[in-house]
C-alpha cells in the first residue's frame, strides 16, 4: 500500500512539473483614458471628472497585482495612469499606440505571465485587444469614457476578452 502511495505521489509531482506547460497566464488590462478637457488644445489634460475617474481606477485596481503600467505619451493617458502608478510604486512606461500588432508582440514577449495595465485611446485600444486575443472587438465610441478590457492569455493556450463599462 505504501508503495502505491509513493508511486501516486511521484506521478502527481511529474504531472505538475511538466516543462512544456506554462505555470501561469498573462492578464492585460486595457483602459481608455479618463475624461479630457476638449477645449484645452492638442494635448489636453484631464477634467475634474477625469481626475476623479483616474482615482477610482486606482481604487478599483488596489488589490490587483500589477507588474507594469504602459501609457501612450499623451498628457491625458499619463494622468489617468498616475494614481495607479503612485499606489503601486510603478513607473509609467510610454508605448507607441500607433502599431497595435508590434505592441502586442512586445507585451507577450516582455510580460508572458504578468498582469499589465495599458492606458490608451478609443481608437487604439480595440486594435490592441484584437492583436492580443485574436478575436473580434468592436470600435469604441469616442464620446464614452469608462471602457476597459481584460484580456487573459491562459496557460492552456486559450484567450478570453471581457469588456467592462463604468
Secondary structure, DSSP 8 states (H G I E B T S, - for coil): -HHHHHHHHHHHHHHHT-TTS-S--EEEEEEE---B-TTS-TT--B-HHHHHHHHHHHHHTTTS--SEEEEESSHHHHHHHHHHHHHHT--EEEE-TT-HHHHHHHHHHH-TT-EEEEEE-TTTHHHHHHHHH-S------TT---EEEEEEE-TTS-EEEEEEE-
